[in-house]
Amino acid sequence: MIATESAITLIERLREKYGALIFHQSGGCCDGSSPMCYPEGDLIIGESDVLIGDVGDCPFYMSRSQFEYWQHTQITLDVIKGRGGMFSLEGPEGLRFFIRSRLFTKAESLMLSATS
C-alpha cells in the first residue's frame, strides 16, 4: 500500500482537523467502491476486515472477500477533484480519495510469497 504526495498532504490536513484517522475500502453500496476516511473509532472493524497496510500512518482495511480480488495488486491511494463518498471526511474539501492499482510483477509476487 502506497500513497501519492497529494494523498499524504490531504491526510495530514484531515488529521489536523479530526485527529487519528482510519481508512476502509468501500465494497460498493451507496458510495460506490471508494476508499473511505473516518476518524479513528468511528468505524467498527470486524472479523471479516483485513488490514492491508498503513498509509500516511493510518491503518487501511478492506473486507476479506474484496481482498481476495486485490491481493495481487499494488494499491496506490491518490486524490482527485470531486465529491467522494458522503461519509468520508474529505468530502467538504472538494476532493476525493481514489485508488489506483496495478498487478504485481512476477518478481514482486515471488518476493511477497517468500515473505508470507
C-alpha positions in Angstrom: 0.0 0.0 0.0 1.5 3.3 -1.1 0.2 6.9 -1.4 0.8 9.8 -3.6 2.1 13.1 -2.2 -1.3 14.6 -2.8 -2.9 11.9 -0.7 -0.4 12.3 2.1 -1.0 16.1 2.1 -4.7 15.6 2.4 -4.3 13.0 5.1 -2.2 15.4 7.1 -4.8 18.2 6.7 -7.6 15.9 7.8 -5.6 14.6 10.8 -5.2 18.2 12.0 -8.9 18.7 11.9 -10.1 15.3 13.1 -7.2 13.6 14.9 -6.3 10.0 14.3 -7.8 8.5 11.1 -8.6 5.1 9.6 -9.3 4.0 6.0 -11.7 1.4 4.7 -12.1 0.4 1.1 -15.8 0.5 0.4 -17.2 -2.5 -1.3 -19.9 -0.8 -3.2 -23.3 0.1 -1.9 -24.4 3.7 -1.7 -20.9 5.3 -2.0 -19.6 3.1 -4.8 -16.3 1.4 -4.4 -14.2 4.2 -2.8 -11.6 4.5 -0.1 -13.4 6.0 2.9 -11.6 8.0 5.6 -13.0 8.2 9.1 -11.9 9.4 12.5 -10.4 6.5 14.3 -13.1 4.9 16.4 -16.0 5.8 14.1 -15.8 2.6 12.1 -16.0 -0.7 13.8 -13.5 -3.1 12.3 -15.0 -6.6 12.1 -13.5 -10.1 11.8 -14.1 -10.1 8.1 -11.9 -7.0 7.6 -8.2 -7.3 6.6 -5.6 -4.7 7.5 -3.7 -4.3 4.1 -1.2 -1.7 5.3 -0.7 1.8 6.6 -1.0 4.9 4.5 0.2 8.2 5.9 0.4 6.5 9.3 -3.2 5.5 9.1 -4.4 1.9 9.0 -6.1 0.8 5.8 -8.7 -2.0 5.8 -10.9 -3.8 3.3 -13.2 -6.8 3.6 -11.6 -10.2 3.3 -13.8 -11.1 0.3 -12.7 -7.9 -1.5 -9.0 -8.5 -0.6 -9.2 -11.9 -2.4 -9.5 -9.8 -5.7 -7.0 -7.1 -4.8 -4.2 -9.2 -3.1 -2.3 -9.4 -6.4 -2.1 -5.7 -6.9 0.0 -2.7 -5.8 -2.6 -0.3 -4.4 -1.9 3.4 -4.5 -4.1 5.9 -2.6 -4.4 9.1 -4.7 -6.6 12.2 -4.6 -8.7 13.7 -7.4 -11.0 16.7 -7.6 -14.7 16.0 -7.0 -17.1 14.6 -4.4 -16.3 11.2 -3.0 -18.3 9.1 -0.5 -20.7 11.2 1.5 -19.5 9.5 4.7 -15.8 10.1 4.0 -14.0 13.0 5.7 -12.5 14.6 2.6 -15.9 15.4 1.0 -16.1 19.0 2.2 -12.6 19.6 0.8 -13.8 19.3 -2.8 -11.5 16.3 -3.2 -11.9 12.6 -3.0 -9.6 9.7 -2.3 -9.1 7.4 -5.2 -7.5 4.0 -5.7 -5.1 3.3 -8.5 -3.8 -0.2 -8.9 -1.5 -2.4 -11.0 -0.8 -6.1 -10.9 2.4 -7.1 -9.1 5.1 -8.2 -11.5 6.1 -11.9 -11.4 9.3 -11.0 -9.4 7.2 -8.9 -6.9 4.7 -11.8 -6.4 7.6 -14.2 -5.8 9.1 -11.9 -3.2 5.8 -11.4 -1.5 5.1 -15.1 -1.3 8.6 -15.7 0.1 7.9 -13.3 3.0 4.5 -14.8 3.9 
